Amino acid sequence: MRWSSQELQTERPGALPGLARLNNLVRSVQTPEFAGITFHEILAKSALNHVPGQSALPFGYTINPYRGCSHACTYCFARTSHQYLDLDAGKDFDSEIIVKVNVAEVLRKELAKPTWGRHPVALGTNTDPYQRAEGRYRLMPGIIAALADSKTPISILTKGTLLRRDLDLLVEASEHVPVDLAMSIAIYDDDLQQSVEPGTPTTKARLATVTAVRERGLDCGVFLMPILPFLTDTRAHLDEALRQAKAAGATSVLYSGLNLKPAVKDWYLQWLAREHPELIGRYQELYARGQYAPKEYRTWLAARIKPLIRAHGLERGIVDPSTGGLRSSALPSSPERMPAPASRMRAPLRAPRPGSAPLPAPTNAPGPGTETPRSLIAAELPPELSPTLF
């Protein structure tokens, strides 16, 4: 996205004090296509985030090409990340979007380091990589290509139907590395969904995206997260949600209750007071002791939903506790079953230099006299240049 005519002064008196301190802020952009939203383009210093955790390997890695999210989900746990830039966790999170315009180039350099262990990398576990702006910034193809080229397993969780744009690339990537995909679809009441998640695609559109993924031969889980107490935790709602997920072709369903960190709690309860004031007292009681619903509620919810998940045949998925996303199929099921060492993996795909031989054809390529399919991965690989797009 290059909206030069829409550029703002990067330092506005009295606004965005955290961003004014950034030495990697390129510019701030507004456009009529995204009314009420400002995009702050930065040059990222790093792409990979190391997340200690409790998975089969004692770490996880994530990539966040954006900070903030125009999906504007009132319950989003990632809202607190905006406070690190002195932005608020409410309206600013929805409308002041940080864009790491060089993230794919930086990622490629990080993945090329001899110390990189080709650990699974998760996207979408903080802010959504397929939020609306991705349609213009187009950061994900370069990220996917860089990961696949380096033989790094990929996991993506999204509410964005724009995932369908990259299905050809993801199918090719799956021929080289494990690719794990999941759609976040928590609410199956249209009015409620548009109220609590006003910037997201509809539930119907997301279910159609699950079907599109499955039609391309890839697995696709559904994250039924979060389940909203007294709103989406009825047996009827949960059973209908699982029925629709199964009909769309989902290969698994993972669930969790609502998690309300302090700043998120304030924003969510403002929405609740406007839309469902009769529930304010019940929520204040339920979350009086912290950000999680009490153990009694979580036990009750598990007893209600787990038999339904079994009944619909949607039990296969596992959450990675280190990233919060879908647990990569590249991870071993036990410490004794570790991934193959890097030396046993195929060499990375590299875009040919001028005058060099073309990339080798895949093993299932057409025979002599027919055109070799173009590698989408090679076409999307970020240039090995200094990290700037300007």
N, C-alpha and C positions, 0 to 999 in steps of 0.2 A: 504494500500500500504506500503510495507516494503522493501524499496530499499536500504538495508544496504551497498551494494557494490557501490552504487551511491552517498553516503553521501559526502557533501562538508564541508569544514571548515565553521562554522557559521559566523565568522567574516572575511571578505575578505578586504584587504587594499583598501581603496578608494571606496568601494561599499556598498550600502544599509545602509547608516548612521542611518536611523530611526530604522531599524531592529536590528542593533548592540546595541541599547539601550534597547531592550526588554529583560526583565528578565524571560519571559516565552517561549522563542524560544528554541525548542528542537534540531532541526537540519534543514539543507537545503538539498534538494534532486533534482538531475537531472536524467533523464532516456531517452534513445533513443526513447522510445515510444512517448515522448512529447518533440520533438526537439525544442530547443530554449526557453524552459520554465523551471523555477526553482520553486519548491514548498518549502515553508518555514513552517514547521510544528510547531505549537505552542500549548501550553496548555492554553485554554481559562479560564479566571476567571469568566466569566458569559456567558450565552447563550441568554437570553431574553433582547431585546432592547425596552425600553419604548419610545413611540413616541407621544407627544402631538398632538392633531388634532381636526378636526371639525366634526367627525362622530357622530352617535347617542349617543355614549358614548364618553366622552371627552379625549380619548386616543387610542392608538393602540399599538400593540406589534409585533415585528418582530424578526426573527432569521436569521443570516447570517453565515452559516458554512464556507464560503469562503470569502476572500477579494481579489479583482482582478478577472478577468474572461478571460479565453482563447477563448471565443466567439469573442472577439476583435471587437465588434460593434463600428464603428468609432463615432457614435453619443451618446454612452452610458452616461447618466447623472451621473452615479455612479463613473465615472473616478476620480472625485475630491476627493473621499474618500482615495485614495492612497497618496495624498499629506500630510495627517496627519502622515505618516511614512517617510516623506522626499523622497518619490518615486514620479516619474512624472506621470501625468495623461494620458500619451500617451503610449509608448512602455512598460513601467514598468507595467502599469495596465494589459496589455495583457500577460505579460511573467513572472512577479514576483507574484506568487499566494500564499496568506496566507491561511493555512489550520488549522482549529481548530479541532485537531484530537480527543479531548475529549468532543466535544460539546454535544453529546447525554447524557453522564454521568452527566455533569454539569446541563444540562436542567432538567434531572429527579429530581435532588436535589432541583432545584428552584421550580419546579411544586409541589413538596411535602410539601412546606412551608404552614402553615395554612393561611397565608395572601394572597396566590394566589387565585384570583377570577375567574379563568377559562375564562378569556377574550379571544376572538378570536386572533390567532397568524398567521401572514402572512409570507410566505417564498417566496423569489424571487423578492422582491421589491427593492433590492439594487443590489447585484450580484447573478448570477444564481446558484441555488443549484444543478441543474442537468447539469452543465458544464462537459466536458469530464472527468476530474479527478474524478468525483463522481463514475465512473465505477470502480475505483480502491480503493478509500478511503471508499466508501459505508457508508457515514454518515447519509443519509436521512432515511433509515429504522429505525434506532434507534431513530431519532427525531420524526418521524411519530408515532412510537409505544409509546414513552413517552407522546406525546400530547394526543393520543387517550386513553391511560391508565388513564390519569388524567382528562378525560372528558373535554379537551380543544379543541374548534373548530379550524379547520385547513383550511388555504387558501394557495394555491400554484400557482405561476405564473412562467412559464419557457419557454425557447426556446428549451430545451433539450428533445430529443426523449427518453432519458434514463428513463423518467417518466414511460414508459411502463413496465420497470422492476418491479416497485413497485405497479402495479395496483391491484394485489391480496391483498396486505397489505392495500391499500387505500380503497378498497371495504369493507374489514372487519372493518376498522376504521370508515367508514360511517355508520355502524350499531350502533355505540356508540356515535358519535359526528357529527355535520355538517362538510362536507368536500367540499370545493369549489375549483375547478380547472380551470385554464385558460392557453392557449398557446399564446405566443407572436409571431404573424406572421404579419409583417408590409409590406413586399415587395413581390410582385407577378410577378416580372420580374426576371428570373433566373440569368442572367448576372449581373444585378444591385445588387441582393441580395448577390451573392458571392463576389462582390467587396466591398460592404459597411459593410457586416457582415461575414468576411472571415472564422471565426472559428465555425460558426453555422451549424446545420443540414439544409438541403434544405427545401424550402417551402413545397414541395411535402411530405417530410418525416414528417414534423410537422403537416400537414393536416391529414396524415395517423394516427398520434398519437391522434389527436382529435377524429377520427373515432374509434380508439381502446378504448378510454375512454368511449365514448358513448355506444359502444357495451357491456361494462361492467355495464351499467345501471347508470353511473354517468353523471351529467351535465358537460359541458366543454365550457367555453367562449373563445373567441378569442380577444386578444388585438391588434388592428390595430394601433400600436404605435411604433415609431412616423410616421406620414405622412410627407414626405420630400417635402418641397416646390419646385415646378417646376420639380419634378422628379416622385412623386407618387400621386400627388393631382389632376390628370386629372379625369374627369368623367369616362372615359373608364377603367382606372386602378382601381379606387375605386369600380366600379360596378362589375368588374371581380373578385376582391378580395372578395367581399361580396358573390358573386355567389359561389366561391370555398369554402368559409367558411361554407355556408349553406349546400352545397353538402356533405361536410365532416361530418356534423351533429352538428356543433356549435350551442349552445343554445342562445348565445348572442354575440354581437360585440361591443367593446368599442374603442373609437378612441381618439387621441389627435395629435396636431401639434408638430413640432420639438422644443425642449427646448435646448438652447445652453448656458450653464454656461460658464464663461470666458475660463477656461482651456479646456473644451470640445470643445468650439468654435474653438480654435486654432488647435486642432487635426482634427476636422471635416473639417475645411477649407483647411488644408493640403491635405486631401484626395480629396476634391472637386477640388482643383487646379490641381491635377494630372489627375483626371478622367473626370471632367466637367468644364474646365477653363472658358467656356463661361458663367457660372452662378455665378462666384465670385462676380461680381459687384452687381448683383441682391440680393445676400445673404447679402452682406455688408450693402446694403440699408435697407433690410428687418429687420435685427437684429442690426441696428445702435443704437437703444434706450435701449437695454437690452437683456436678455436671451430669452425672449418670442417674437414671431412674433407680430406685432402690432394688436390692436383690430380689425382693418378693415379686415386684412387677416383672423383672427380667425372667424369673423362673416361670411365672404365669404365662408370659408371652411365648417362651420356648415350648412349653407344654401345648400351647395352642397351635403354633405354626409348624413345628417339626413333623407331626404326623401328616399335615397337609402337603409339605414338601415331599415326603416319602410317597404319599398317595399319587402325586403327579409325576413321580420319577425324576426329580430335579435335585438330587443329593450330591452330585459329583464335585462341586466347586469348593475351594478352600481359600480363605483370606490369608494373605501374608501379613503377620502381625507387625513386621518392621516397616512396611510401606502403607498398609491399609488397603492395598489393591488386591487384584486376583493373584493368588500364589502362582508363580511361574511354573509351567510344566517342565522347565529345565532344572528345577531344584530336585535333589534326590529325595526319595521317600524316607531314607534313613542315612545317618552319617557314613555308613559303609558304602553307599552307592553315590559316589561323588561324580560330577560331570567329567567328561573326557578332558584330558589336558589339552591345552591350546595346540600343541604340536600334532595332535591327531585330527585337528579340524582342517577343513579345506582352507586354502589361502583366500584372503579377502578379495572381493571384486574391486578392481581399480579402473577408473575411466582411462582409456588409452591416450597416451600422449600423441601429438601430431606425428604422423609417419610411422607409428608403431602398429603392430598387428592388432586386430580387433579382439574384443573379449572372447574367450572360448565359448562355444555354444553349449547349452545345457545338455545333459545326457539324453534327454528325450527330444532333442531338436530334430527338425526335418532333415532328410537326407540330402545328398548333393543335388544341386540344381534348384533348390528351393531357398527362399529367403530366410536367414536366421532371425528369430525374434529379437527385437531390441530389448536390452536390459533396462527396465525402469529404474532399478537401483543405481546403475552406472549413470543414467541420465540425471538423476536427482542428487548425486553426490555433491556436497558443497565444494566450491573451489578451494584449493590449498593456498589461500591468500591471507593477507592481514585481515583481522576480524572487523570489517566494516562493509556496509552496503551502500555507502554514499560516495 
